[in-house]
Amino acid sequence: MLKSELAIKISSSANITISDAEKVIEAAINSIITTAKDGQKVMLIGFGSFFLSGRSETERRNPNSGEKVKILASKLPKFAAGKAFKDAVNETSTKINEKTNKFIN
């Protein structure tokens, strides 16, 4: 699903314009990125968590030439799915209420 398709779904379920839905999506994405960039975890209970993980600097060998190559330290964005999301995807006891589009048990 593309961001534009998501905006159409949100606009119809939330009874707002597609333009407003696109603004909400952009604001949510920017807020998640900014918060994670500051080192904080973003937890959406039932859906999942966004957080940063670190990779330390290391040295590897180039397989073609055999010379040492330095791999710089970096931050990796990660997502961990929540229980309700996992259950909904696996169609266990959690279902989505068609009227509210929220997870129910």
N, CA, C and O of each residue as an XYZ file, in Angstrom:
420
protein
N       0.842     -1.177      0.000
C       0.000      0.000      0.000
C       0.887      1.240      0.000
O       1.845      1.334      0.767
N       0.565      2.156     -0.841
C       1.278      3.434     -0.911
C       0.709      4.420      0.113
O      -0.400      4.245      0.618
N       1.486      5.449      0.403
C       1.043      6.461      1.356
C      -0.260      7.111      0.891
O      -1.132      7.405      1.709
N      -0.396      7.336     -0.411
C      -1.617      7.944     -0.944
C      -2.824      7.025     -0.753
O      -3.927      7.502     -0.482
N      -2.626      5.717     -0.890
C      -3.710      4.762     -0.672
C      -4.091      4.703      0.806
O      -5.267      4.573      1.146
N      -3.098      4.798      1.673
C      -3.358      4.845      3.106
C      -4.166      6.093      3.453
O      -5.085      6.033      4.270
N      -3.828      7.215      2.837
C      -4.550      8.466      3.083
C      -6.015      8.333      2.676
O      -6.896      8.856      3.359
N      -6.278      7.649      1.585
C      -7.662      7.445      1.137
C      -8.416      6.593      2.150
O      -9.559      6.906      2.483
N      -7.800      5.521      2.647
C      -8.452      4.665      3.653
C      -8.723      5.432      4.932
O      -9.805      5.328      5.511
N      -7.722      6.217      5.379
C      -7.898      6.993      6.612
C      -8.989      8.038      6.434
O      -9.808      8.241      7.331
N      -9.005      8.700      5.287
C     -10.008      9.743      5.061
C     -11.423      9.179      5.096
O     -12.333      9.818      5.624
N     -11.614      7.986      4.536
C     -12.959      7.408      4.542
C     -13.351      6.886      5.932
O     -14.505      7.028      6.336
N     -12.405      6.284      6.667
C     -12.761      5.755      7.988
C     -12.864      6.850      9.051
O     -13.623      6.698     10.009
N     -12.118      7.949      8.904
C     -12.152      9.036      9.892
C     -13.070     10.178      9.454
O     -13.241     11.159     10.177
N     -13.656     10.040      8.267
C     -14.560     11.070      7.727
C     -13.883     12.438      7.654
O     -14.439     13.446      8.091
N     -12.671     12.453      7.092
C     -11.937     13.693      6.850
C     -11.512     13.712      5.388
O     -11.641     12.706      4.690
N     -11.011     14.842      4.925
C     -10.580     14.927      3.526
C      -9.271     14.156      3.331
O      -8.519     13.922      4.277
N      -9.029     13.775      2.095
C      -7.791     13.073      1.764
C      -6.594     13.966      2.080
O      -5.576     13.482      2.575
N      -6.704     15.246      1.803
C      -5.637     16.200      2.087
C      -5.324     16.244      3.582
O      -4.158     16.258      3.976
N      -6.373     16.265      4.412
C      -6.161     16.263      5.868
C      -5.533     14.951      6.322
O      -4.672     14.948      7.202
N      -5.954     13.840      5.732
C      -5.383     12.531      6.076
C      -3.900     12.494      5.724
O      -3.098     11.963      6.492
N      -3.526     13.052      4.568
C      -2.113     13.104      4.173
C      -1.307     13.933      5.163
O      -0.177     13.576      5.498
N      -1.884     15.043      5.636
C      -1.203     15.889      6.623
C      -1.010     15.134      7.937
O       0.038     15.248      8.572
N      -2.012     14.369      8.339
C      -1.924     13.590      9.576
C      -0.826     12.533      9.449
O      -0.032     12.348     10.371
N      -0.780     11.843      8.316
C       0.244     10.821      8.090
C       1.632     11.445      8.136
O       2.525     10.917      8.798
N       1.820     12.555      7.445
C       3.121     13.245      7.441
C       3.516     13.684      8.843
O       4.669     13.531      9.246
N       2.549     14.234      9.593
C       2.832     14.687     10.957
C       3.217     13.504     11.842
O       4.135     13.611     12.655
N       2.522     12.382     11.691
C       2.827     11.196     12.496
C       4.221     10.670     12.165
O       5.006     10.380     13.068
N       4.527     10.548     10.883
C       5.843     10.052     10.468
C       6.949     10.975     10.967
O       7.950     10.510     11.512
N       6.770     12.279     10.783
C       7.786     13.232     11.241
C       7.966     13.188     12.756
O       9.088     13.305     13.248
N       6.874     13.021     13.498
C       6.964     12.941     14.954
C       7.705     11.683     15.391
O       8.514     11.727     16.317
N       7.431     10.560     14.726
C       8.111      9.307     15.053
C       9.606      9.433     14.766
O      10.431      9.029     15.585
N       9.957      9.989     13.612
C      11.368     10.148     13.246
C      12.088     11.072     14.221
O      13.182     10.753     14.688
N      11.481     12.210     14.530
C      12.100     13.181     15.429
C      12.299     12.591     16.828
O      13.352     12.766     17.441
N      11.289     11.901     17.317
C      11.372     11.316     18.655
C      12.434     10.221     18.709
O      13.228     10.170     19.649
N      12.450      9.343     17.698
C      13.452      8.272     17.655
C      14.853      8.848     17.502
O      15.804      8.354     18.107
N      14.976      9.898     16.687
C      16.273     10.542     16.472
C      16.829     11.110     17.776
O      18.043     11.153     17.975
N      15.929     11.545     18.667
C      16.333     12.068     19.973
C      16.645     10.951     20.972
O      16.968     11.218     22.130
N      16.545      9.698     20.515
C      16.884      8.571     21.370
C      15.737      8.035     22.202
O      15.948      7.186     23.068
N      14.528      8.514     21.956
C      13.371      8.050     22.710
C      12.629      6.971     21.927
O      12.675      6.944     20.698
N      11.958      6.098     22.637
C      11.178      5.025     22.032
C       9.748      5.516     21.805
O       9.168      6.157     22.682
N       9.181      5.224     20.646
C       7.793      5.579     20.350
C       6.971      4.298     20.453
O       7.139      3.378     19.653
N       6.074      4.246     21.452
C       5.267      3.052     21.672
C       3.807      3.331     21.341
O       3.180      4.203     21.943
N       3.282      2.596     20.397
C       1.874      2.664     20.049
C       1.267      1.353     20.527
O       1.319      0.342     19.827
N       0.686      1.378     21.732
C       0.211      0.162     22.378
C      -0.742     -0.586     21.448
O      -1.684     -0.010     20.905
N      -0.480     -1.864     21.280
C      -1.281     -2.706     20.403
C      -0.737     -2.767     18.991
O      -0.956     -3.754     18.289
N      -0.033     -1.731     18.560
C       0.527     -1.709     17.209
C       1.999     -2.088     17.218
O       2.403     -3.050     16.565
N       2.804     -1.327     17.964
C       4.223     -1.639     18.024
C       5.050     -0.468     18.521
O       4.520      0.568     18.922
N       6.374     -0.659     18.486
C       7.312      0.352     18.976
C       8.379      0.654     17.936
O       8.866     -0.241     17.245
N       8.732      1.922     17.838
C       9.817      2.381     16.973
C      10.952      2.821     17.881
O      10.717      3.529     18.860
N      12.177      2.417     17.576
C      13.319      2.782     18.410
C      14.602      2.684     17.599
O      14.619      2.137     16.496
N      15.682      3.228     18.170
C      16.986      3.159     17.523
C      17.842      2.099     18.194
O      17.778      1.895     19.406
N      18.631      1.440     17.391
C      19.611      0.478     17.867
C      20.960      0.920     17.315
O      21.029      1.477     16.220
N      22.009      0.682     18.048
C      23.326      1.121     17.603
C      24.174     -0.008     17.051
O      24.052     -1.162     17.461
N      25.021      0.344     16.127
C      26.005     -0.590     15.583
C      27.365      0.039     15.814
O      27.607      1.166     15.382
N      28.253     -0.671     16.487
C      29.564     -0.111     16.791
C      30.495     -0.187     15.580
O      30.270     -0.947     14.638
N      31.544      0.627     15.641
C      32.536      0.641     14.563
C      33.278     -0.699     14.548
O      33.576     -1.265     15.600
N      33.568     -1.192     13.361
C      34.257     -2.468     13.236
C      35.135     -2.488     11.987
O      34.997     -1.639     11.105
N      36.016     -3.441     11.924
C      36.854     -3.620     10.738
C      36.513     -4.941     10.081
O      36.342     -5.956     10.756
N      36.418     -4.924      8.783
C      36.162     -6.118      7.984
C      37.205     -6.202      6.887
O      37.984     -5.272      6.678
N      37.211     -7.310      6.201
C      38.120     -7.482      5.071
C      37.328     -7.476      3.778
O      36.263     -8.087      3.685
N      37.854     -6.782      2.784
C      37.268     -6.803      1.451
C      37.559     -8.187      0.867
O      38.725     -8.566      0.757
N      36.525     -8.954      0.489
C      36.766    -10.314     -0.001
C      37.545    -10.362     -1.320
O      38.224    -11.351     -1.598
N      37.455     -9.313     -2.127
C      38.166     -9.300     -3.409
C      39.649     -8.985     -3.258
O      40.503     -9.649     -3.846
N      39.939     -7.959     -2.458
C      41.333     -7.520     -2.359
C      42.020     -8.001     -1.078
O      43.249     -8.049     -1.018
N      41.248     -8.353     -0.070
C      41.826     -8.780      1.196
C      42.222     -7.642      2.111
O      42.655     -7.883      3.238
N      42.084     -6.387      1.649
C      42.472     -5.256      2.493
C      41.413     -4.987      3.558
O      40.236     -5.293      3.373
N      41.859     -4.398      4.695
C      40.954     -4.068      5.783
C      40.121     -2.847      5.418
O      40.617     -1.884      4.832
N      38.839     -2.912      5.781
C      37.910     -1.807      5.530
C      37.251     -1.461      6.860
O      36.767     -2.342      7.571
N      37.238     -0.164      7.190
C      36.625      0.286      8.437
C      35.140      0.556      8.181
O      34.783      1.319      7.283
N      34.288     -0.078      8.977
C      32.845      0.159      8.927
C      32.523      1.091     10.090
O      32.739      0.743     11.250
N      32.006      2.273      9.776
C      31.725      3.274     10.798
C      30.540      2.884     11.668
O      29.664      2.134     11.237
N      30.519      3.391     12.882
C      29.388      3.189     13.779
C      28.157      3.873     13.181
O      28.271      4.908     12.524
N      27.001      3.295     13.411
C      25.771      3.889     12.882
C      24.584      3.555     13.773
O      24.646      2.653     14.609
N      23.510      4.296     13.577
C      22.255      4.058     14.282
C      21.304      3.384     13.305
O      21.237      3.754     12.133
N      20.568      2.389     13.796
C      19.631      1.666     12.954
C      18.216      1.838     13.484
O      17.956      1.533     14.648
N      17.292      2.321     12.651
C      15.906      2.393     13.100
C      15.306      0.994     13.109
O      15.542      0.204     12.195
N      14.530      0.692     14.146
C      13.917     -0.621     14.268
C      12.447     -0.483     14.641
O      12.020      0.527     15.201
N      11.687     -1.520     14.317
C      10.270     -1.590     14.671
C      10.000     -2.959     15.267
O      10.415     -3.976     14.711
N       9.308     -2.988     16.393
C       8.887     -4.244     17.012
C       7.365     -4.243     17.072
O       6.766     -3.377     17.709
N       6.746     -5.206     16.417
C       5.291     -5.282     16.376
C       4.726     -5.607     17.750
O       5.310     -6.385     18.504
N       3.575     -5.000     18.071
C       2.886     -5.261     19.332
C       2.064     -6.531     19.265
O       1.832     -7.070     18.183
N       1.624     -7.009     20.412
C       0.896     -8.263     20.489
C      -0.408     -8.225     19.692
O      -0.702     -9.166     18.955
N      -1.190     -7.163     19.825
C      -2.470     -7.085     19.112
C      -2.248     -7.100     17.601
O      -3.024     -7.709     16.865
N      -1.194     -6.434     17.138
C      -0.863     -6.416     15.711
C      -0.478     -7.818     15.246
O      -0.953     -8.288     14.212
N       0.382     -8.483     16.014
C       0.799     -9.845     15.663
C      -0.398    -10.786     15.634
O      -0.541    -11.598     14.720
N      -1.260    -10.666     16.651
C      -2.436    -11.528     16.707
C      -3.383    -11.268     15.538
O      -3.934    -12.206     14.961
N      -3.572     -9.997     15.189
C      -4.460     -9.657     14.079
C      -3.926    -10.202     12.758
O      -4.692    -10.703     11.935
N      -2.626    -10.105     12.557
C      -2.010    -10.615     11.329
C      -2.116    -12.137     11.266
O      -2.300    -12.717     10.196
N      -1.997    -12.769     12.427
C      -2.074    -14.223     12.481
C      -3.491    -14.736     12.709
O      -3.701    -15.940     12.857
N      -4.458    -13.833     12.737
C      -5.877    -14.150     12.881
C      -6.169    -15.029     14.080
O      -6.893    -16.019     13.970
N      -5.606    -14.669     15.231
C      -5.924    -15.399     16.444
C      -7.112    -14.728     17.110
O      -8.038    -14.307     16.416
N      -7.119    -14.617     18.402
C      -8.292    -14.128     19.127
C      -8.559    -12.637     18.921
O      -9.665    -12.180     19.212
N      -7.600    -11.872     18.435
C      -7.791    -10.434     18.259
C      -8.355    -10.151     16.874
O      -7.851    -10.656     15.870
N      -9.400     -9.342     16.830
C     -10.014     -8.971     15.560
C     -10.130     -7.456     15.506
O      -9.945     -6.775     16.515
N     -10.438     -6.932     14.323
C     -10.606     -5.498     14.156
C     -12.097     -5.189     14.074
O     -12.812     -5.776     13.261
N     -12.565     -4.270     14.912
C     -13.952     -3.837     14.886
C     -14.171     -3.044     13.602
O     -13.487     -2.047     13.369
N     -15.118     -3.473     12.766
C     -15.335     -2.836     11.470
C     -15.834     -1.404     11.587
O     -15.566     -0.589     10.704
N     -16.557     -1.078     12.661
C     -17.103      0.272     12.813
C     -16.048      1.259     13.298
O     -15.993      2.393     12.821
N     -15.208      0.837     14.246
C     -14.221      1.751     14.826
C     -12.823      1.573     14.280
O     -11.960      2.418     14.516
N     -12.572      0.473     13.542
C     -11.248      0.131     13.003
C     -10.210      0.004     14.107
O      -9.031      0.290     13.898
N     -10.659     -0.432     15.298
C      -9.736     -0.627     16.410
C      -9.673     -2.112     16.745
O     -10.616     -2.858     16.483
N      -8.545     -2.534     17.332
C      -8.377     -3.923     17.730
C      -9.279     -4.244     18.903
O      -9.379     -3.458     19.845
N      -9.941     -5.400     18.857
C     -10.759     -5.873     19.973
C     -10.340     -7.300     20.297
O      -9.782     -7.998     19.450
N     -10.610     -7.728     21.518
C     -10.289     -9.109     21.910
C     -11.521     -9.968     21.867
O     -11.453    -11.160     22.164
